[in-house]
Amino acid sequence: MIENIPPCPQCSSEYTYEMNNLVVCPECGHEWVPAADGASATETAGERVIKDAVGNVLNDGDTVTVVKALKVKGNPSGIKAGTKVRNIRLVDGVDGHDIDCRIDGFGAMQLKSSVVKKA
């Protein structure tokens, strides 16, 4: 548990509380991971780094290649290994899905960075 729970970085509310490994603000609904010891919240929030399966740092607009075949609900063939995905967007997704993209033949979807490689 955090002894001194920090105020909300968005609305500066002092009524924040801890929920699992997140800190939550009940006034504005903002959720964040508290900063590590000695680092301020602004230092860690601006330096979110997402890496691909090989360890390359990904950026918005990059082109990536899918490294393993993926099953897609409602589609019998799925996404084959080697499929190129252009113009990705990095997001705070659900359940580890941190890449938002559009794949030809499938449409918009979210991928995990652990199943792609920077092209």
Secondary structure, DSSP 4 states (H G I P E B T S, - for coil): --SSPPPPTTT--S--EEETTEEE-TTT--EEPPPPTT--HHHHHTT---B-TTSPBP-TT--EEE-S-EEETTEEEEE-TT-EE-S-EE---STTEEEEEEETTTEEEEEEGGGEEE-
